[in-house]
Amino acid sequence: MQRLFFIVIAGILMSGCASEKKKQELERVSNIAYTTIIDSIYSSMPGKITALNGRVYWHDVTEADNFIHVVDASSGKEVYSFGNMGDGPNDFAMPIPSVSTEGFYLSDLQKGIEHLFVFGEDGACHVDRGSLEKNSEVTRMLHVGKSTIIALTPGAENLFKVSCNGTTQAGGKFPLSEKVGNAFYLYQGNIDYNANRNRLVYSSMSFPYLATYSLDGCKLSLDKELSEKIDYTVQDGNLVTAKDSKRGAMELALTKNHIVTLDRDVVVEGEKPKGASPRDPSTLPHSLFIYDYELNLTHILNMQFPILRICGDSQGDVVYAIVLSPEYKLIQINISSINDSRNAK
């Protein structure tokens, strides 16, 4: 009986060792190759970027006319620009850009308008103008095909609203269980969707938190969460994080096989300088954190320059980024090469 007991214990220990061996260790990569698409972006503050079918769309938040710029990733040439701010019926007040398999969407829930831009085989851009229900609760929005919209609503009763086929369902799980008055600001974050994997990913900007969801019709189901302990207090009904607590990822991008976030790797970069202006671009993080879709952190890419924006291509494993080197420029990184890298620290 005693011998059987030791055999069972040995089997458990060996099984545990085997599981540990299967788990990939975190690798830091210091000099991954990249390609420059545009060596100078003439904007004091480039906004959100998205990618679709070999084109990169970047938003110049400082411009009122033609604020969306479309760049051919293979040639680096700007092929189109559109979008005007103003009071006219086809002008935008609070534009929200997004892409889907249908094309590039530019939506404005303050004015209740939406434009779909599609490039034809002739290279011309065709515009389909439509309307949306006005909604001041939405801060991020994704289109999943023609009939489904996923909206981030951090200040509402639920984190997301899914509209499809004329119906709307609320869903999603807030990172924290407390009901607080500053939820609209606390749960601001980024969302992205990989249609090939049917995965929605949400990342919080206030504190470290990632979550993946699957979409079934209009219903979102939570798959996995990744979070760190958060030091906070509740004051006058509002949740306040400690001054020295870690912030969440600035940006989120999805590729075919990876979830990518823009964050500071304190092991390599050190802590953000205290007293630095929030608008000081030199204090931007230099690192891309690479996860698989099970939320395992597998690699950290330590780039040699500050990074402002990122986006991915869910058809492949390319990440596009606007970086500061020394001016803003647009680059692309093929992260499928990281598994063959021998540059890990």
C-alpha positions as CSV (number, residue, x, y, z in Angstrom):
1,M,0.0,0.0,0.0
2,Q,2.9,2.3,0.9
3,R,4.6,1.5,-2.4
4,L,1.4,2.3,-4.3
5,F,1.1,5.7,-2.5
6,F,4.6,6.7,-3.6
7,I,4.0,5.6,-7.2
8,V,0.9,7.8,-7.3
9,I,2.8,10.8,-5.8
10,A,5.6,10.3,-8.2
11,G,3.1,10.3,-11.1
12,I,1.6,13.5,-10.0
13,L,5.0,15.2,-9.7
14,M,6.1,14.0,-13.1
15,S,2.8,15.2,-14.6
16,G,3.4,18.6,-13.0
17,C,6.9,18.8,-14.4
18,A,5.7,17.9,-17.9
19,S,3.1,20.7,-17.7
20,E,5.7,23.2,-16.7
21,K,7.9,22.2,-19.6
22,K,5.1,22.8,-22.0
23,K,4.6,26.3,-20.8
24,Q,6.6,28.7,-22.9
25,E,9.0,30.9,-21.0
26,L,8.9,34.7,-21.5
27,E,11.5,35.9,-23.9
28,R,12.7,39.5,-24.4
29,V,13.7,40.4,-27.9
30,S,15.8,43.5,-28.3
31,N,16.4,44.0,-32.0
32,I,13.6,42.5,-34.1
33,A,13.6,43.7,-37.7
34,Y,11.1,46.2,-38.9
35,T,10.3,48.0,-42.2
36,T,9.7,51.8,-42.5
37,I,6.6,52.6,-44.4
38,I,6.6,56.4,-44.0
39,D,9.7,58.1,-42.6
40,S,8.0,61.4,-41.6
41,I,4.4,61.9,-40.5
42,Y,3.6,65.6,-40.4
43,S,1.3,65.8,-37.4
44,S,1.8,66.9,-33.8
45,M,-0.5,64.1,-32.6
46,P,-1.3,61.1,-34.8
47,G,-4.5,59.4,-33.6
48,K,-5.8,55.9,-33.9
49,I,-4.5,53.6,-36.7
50,T,-6.2,50.6,-38.3
51,A,-5.2,48.3,-41.1
52,L,-7.2,46.4,-43.8
53,N,-6.2,44.7,-47.0
54,G,-2.7,46.1,-47.1
55,R,-3.7,49.7,-46.3
56,V,-3.1,51.6,-43.1
57,Y,-5.6,54.3,-42.0
58,W,-4.3,56.9,-39.6
59,H,-6.3,59.7,-37.9
60,D,-4.7,63.1,-37.6
61,V,-6.5,64.5,-34.6
62,T,-5.1,68.0,-35.2
63,E,-6.6,68.4,-38.7
64,A,-10.2,69.5,-39.5
65,D,-10.2,68.6,-43.2
66,N,-9.3,65.2,-44.6
67,F,-8.2,63.9,-41.2
68,I,-8.1,60.2,-42.2
69,H,-5.1,59.3,-44.3
70,V,-4.9,56.0,-46.2
71,V,-1.4,54.7,-46.9
72,D,-0.5,51.7,-49.1
73,A,1.7,49.6,-46.8
74,S,3.8,48.1,-49.6
75,S,4.7,51.4,-51.3
76,G,4.4,53.9,-48.4
77,K,2.3,56.2,-50.7
78,E,-0.8,58.0,-49.5
79,V,-3.6,56.8,-51.7
80,Y,-6.6,58.7,-50.3
81,S,-7.7,61.1,-47.5
82,F,-11.1,61.9,-46.3
83,G,-13.3,63.1,-43.4
84,N,-14.1,66.7,-42.4
85,M,-14.9,68.1,-39.0
86,G,-17.8,70.6,-39.0
87,D,-21.5,71.2,-38.7
88,G,-22.5,70.0,-42.2
89,P,-24.7,66.9,-42.7
90,N,-21.7,64.8,-43.8
91,D,-19.2,66.4,-41.4
92,F,-18.0,64.8,-38.1
93,A,-17.9,66.1,-34.5
94,M,-16.7,63.0,-32.6
95,P,-15.4,60.5,-35.2
96,I,-14.9,56.9,-34.3
97,P,-12.8,54.9,-36.9
98,S,-13.0,51.1,-37.2
99,V,-12.5,48.4,-39.8
100,S,-14.3,45.2,-40.7
101,T,-14.3,42.8,-43.6
102,E,-16.7,45.2,-45.3
103,G,-14.3,48.2,-45.3
104,F,-13.4,51.2,-43.2
105,Y,-16.1,52.7,-41.1
106,L,-16.1,56.3,-39.8
107,S,-18.9,56.8,-37.3
108,D,-20.2,59.6,-35.1
109,L,-22.6,58.8,-32.4
110,Q,-23.0,62.4,-31.4
111,K,-24.4,63.3,-34.8
112,G,-25.8,59.9,-35.6
113,I,-24.0,59.4,-38.9
114,E,-21.8,56.7,-40.3
115,H,-19.8,56.4,-43.6
116,L,-18.4,53.2,-45.0
117,F,-15.4,53.6,-47.3
118,V,-14.6,50.7,-49.7
119,F,-11.8,50.5,-52.2
120,G,-12.9,48.8,-55.4
121,E,-10.8,46.8,-57.8
122,D,-10.3,49.9,-59.9
123,G,-8.6,51.6,-56.9
124,A,-11.3,54.1,-56.4
125,C,-12.9,54.7,-53.0
126,H,-16.6,54.3,-52.8
127,V,-18.6,55.9,-49.9
128,D,-21.8,54.5,-48.5
129,R,-23.4,57.1,-46.2
130,G,-25.8,55.9,-43.4
131,S,-27.2,56.8,-40.0
132,L,-26.8,55.5,-36.5
133,E,-28.8,55.9,-33.3
134,K,-27.2,58.7,-31.2
135,N,-25.5,57.3,-28.0
136,S,-23.3,59.3,-25.7
137,E,-22.3,56.2,-23.6
138,V,-20.2,54.6,-26.4
139,T,-16.4,55.3,-26.4
140,R,-15.2,52.6,-28.7
141,M,-17.0,50.7,-31.5
142,L,-16.3,47.7,-33.8
143,H,-18.2,46.5,-36.8
144,V,-18.4,42.7,-37.3
145,G,-19.6,42.4,-40.8
146,K,-22.6,44.3,-42.1
147,S,-25.1,43.6,-39.3
148,T,-23.3,43.5,-36.0
149,I,-21.8,46.3,-34.0
150,I,-20.0,45.9,-30.7
151,A,-19.7,49.0,-28.5
152,L,-17.7,49.7,-25.4
153,T,-20.0,51.5,-22.8
154,P,-17.8,51.9,-19.6
155,G,-20.3,54.1,-17.8
156,A,-23.4,52.0,-18.5
157,E,-24.8,49.1,-16.5
158,N,-22.8,46.7,-18.7
159,L,-19.4,47.0,-20.3
160,F,-20.6,46.2,-23.8
161,K,-23.6,46.6,-26.1
162,V,-24.0,44.3,-29.1
163,S,-26.4,45.4,-31.8
164,C,-27.3,42.9,-34.6
165,N,-30.3,42.3,-36.8
166,G,-32.3,45.0,-35.2
167,T,-31.8,43.9,-31.6
168,T,-29.4,45.1,-28.9
169,Q,-28.1,43.1,-26.0
170,A,-25.9,44.3,-23.1
171,G,-23.2,42.1,-21.7
172,G,-19.6,41.9,-20.6
173,K,-18.0,41.8,-17.1
174,F,-16.4,44.9,-15.5
175,P,-12.9,44.2,-14.2
176,L,-13.9,45.2,-10.7
177,S,-17.2,44.3,-8.9
178,E,-17.6,47.7,-7.0
179,K,-20.4,50.0,-8.3
180,V,-18.7,53.3,-8.5
181,G,-19.6,56.8,-9.8
182,N,-16.5,57.2,-12.0
183,A,-17.0,54.0,-14.0
184,F,-17.1,55.9,-17.3
185,Y,-13.5,57.1,-16.7
186,L,-12.3,54.1,-14.8
187,Y,-13.1,51.4,-17.4
188,Q,-12.0,53.3,-20.5
189,G,-10.0,51.0,-22.7
190,N,-9.4,49.5,-26.1
191,I,-11.3,46.7,-27.9
192,D,-10.5,44.7,-31.0
193,Y,-12.0,41.7,-32.8
194,N,-10.5,38.8,-34.6
195,A,-13.1,37.4,-37.0
196,N,-11.1,34.3,-37.8
197,R,-11.0,33.3,-34.2
198,N,-14.3,34.9,-33.2
199,R,-12.6,36.6,-30.3
200,L,-13.2,40.0,-28.8
201,V,-10.4,41.4,-26.7
202,Y,-10.7,44.2,-24.1
203,S,-7.8,45.9,-22.4
204,S,-8.2,48.5,-19.6
205,M,-6.1,51.7,-19.6
206,S,-6.5,52.5,-15.9
207,F,-4.9,49.3,-14.6
208,P,-3.5,46.0,-16.0
209,Y,-6.4,44.0,-17.2
210,L,-7.1,41.9,-20.4
211,A,-10.2,39.8,-21.2
212,T,-11.3,37.7,-24.2
213,Y,-14.8,37.0,-25.3
214,S,-16.5,34.9,-27.9
215,L,-19.5,36.1,-29.9
216,D,-22.5,33.9,-30.5
217,G,-25.1,35.9,-32.5
218,C,-25.6,39.0,-30.3
219,K,-24.3,37.4,-27.1
220,L,-20.8,37.8,-25.7
221,S,-19.4,35.1,-23.5
222,L,-16.3,35.7,-21.3
223,D,-13.5,33.3,-22.1
224,K,-10.5,34.4,-20.1
225,E,-9.3,37.2,-17.9
226,L,-5.8,38.4,-17.0
227,S,-5.4,40.9,-14.2
228,E,-3.0,42.0,-11.5
229,K,-3.7,43.0,-7.9
230,I,-5.0,46.6,-7.8
231,D,-4.3,49.0,-4.9
232,Y,-7.3,51.3,-4.6
233,T,-9.7,53.0,-2.2
234,V,-13.3,54.2,-2.7
235,Q,-13.8,57.9,-1.9
236,D,-17.1,59.6,-2.1
237,G,-18.5,56.8,-4.2
238,N,-15.5,56.9,-6.7
239,L,-12.8,54.4,-7.0
240,V,-9.3,55.9,-6.7
241,T,-6.2,53.9,-7.6
242,A,-2.9,54.5,-5.6
243,K,-0.6,57.1,-7.2
244,D,2.2,54.6,-7.7
245,S,-0.1,51.8,-9.1
246,K,0.6,50.4,-12.6
247,R,-1.4,51.7,-15.4
248,G,-2.9,49.5,-18.1
249,A,-1.8,49.1,-21.7
250,M,-2.0,52.2,-23.8
251,E,-2.8,50.4,-27.1
252,L,-4.2,47.0,-28.2
253,A,-3.7,45.2,-31.5
254,L,-4.8,41.8,-32.8
255,T,-3.0,39.6,-35.4
256,K,-3.8,36.1,-36.6
257,N,-2.0,34.4,-33.7
258,H,-1.2,37.1,-31.2
259,I,-2.7,39.7,-28.9
260,V,-0.3,42.7,-28.8
261,T,-0.3,45.5,-26.2
262,L,1.8,48.7,-25.9
263,D,3.2,48.9,-22.4
264,R,6.3,49.9,-20.5
265,D,8.7,47.0,-19.7
266,V,10.1,48.4,-16.4
267,V,12.8,45.7,-16.3
268,V,14.4,47.2,-19.4
269,E,13.0,50.7,-19.6
270,G,12.7,51.6,-15.9
271,E,9.8,53.4,-14.4
272,K,8.3,56.4,-16.2
273,P,10.1,59.6,-15.1
274,K,8.2,61.3,-12.3
275,G,6.9,64.8,-13.0
276,A,7.0,64.3,-16.8
277,S,4.3,65.9,-18.7
278,P,1.5,63.5,-19.9
279,R,2.0,64.9,-23.4
280,D,5.8,64.4,-23.4
281,P,6.3,61.9,-26.3
282,S,9.8,61.0,-25.1
283,T,8.3,59.2,-22.1
284,L,6.2,56.9,-24.3
285,P,6.8,53.2,-23.7
286,H,9.2,51.3,-26.0
287,S,7.8,47.8,-25.6
288,L,5.3,45.5,-27.3
289,F,3.9,42.7,-25.1
290,I,3.0,39.6,-27.1
291,Y,0.3,37.2,-25.8
292,D,-1.3,34.1,-27.3
293,Y,-5.1,33.9,-27.3
294,E,-5.0,32.0,-24.0
295,L,-3.6,35.2,-22.5
296,N,-0.1,33.7,-21.9
297,L,2.6,36.4,-22.2
298,T,5.2,34.8,-24.5
299,H,7.5,37.7,-25.7
300,I,8.3,41.3,-25.0
301,L,9.7,43.2,-27.9
302,N,12.0,46.0,-26.6
303,M,12.2,48.5,-29.4
304,Q,14.8,51.3,-29.5
305,F,12.3,54.2,-29.8
306,P,9.1,55.4,-28.2
307,I,5.8,54.0,-29.6
308,L,2.6,56.0,-29.9
309,R,0.1,53.8,-31.8
310,I,-0.3,50.2,-32.9
311,C,-2.7,48.1,-34.9
312,G,-2.7,44.6,-36.3
313,D,-3.8,42.6,-39.3
314,S,-5.8,39.6,-38.3
315,Q,-5.2,37.9,-41.7
316,G,-1.5,37.6,-40.8
317,D,1.0,38.4,-38.0
318,V,2.0,42.0,-39.0
319,V,1.8,44.9,-36.5
320,Y,1.8,48.5,-37.7
321,A,3.1,51.2,-35.4
322,I,3.6,54.9,-35.3
323,V,6.9,55.6,-33.5
324,L,9.0,58.6,-32.6
325,S,12.4,58.3,-34.3
326,P,13.2,61.2,-34.2
327,E,10.0,62.4,-35.9
328,Y,6.8,60.3,-36.1
329,K,7.0,57.6,-38.6
330,L,5.0,54.5,-39.6
331,I,6.6,51.1,-39.5
332,Q,5.6,47.5,-39.7
333,I,6.9,44.5,-37.8
334,N,6.4,40.9,-38.8
335,I,6.1,39.3,-35.4
336,S,5.9,35.8,-36.8
337,S,9.7,35.9,-36.8
338,I,9.9,36.1,-33.0
339,N,9.7,32.4,-32.6
340,D,12.9,32.0,-34.6
341,S,14.7,34.9,-32.9
342,R,17.9,34.3,-31.0
343,N,18.1,37.8,-29.6
344,A,16.3,37.1,-26.3
345,K,17.9,38.7,-23.3
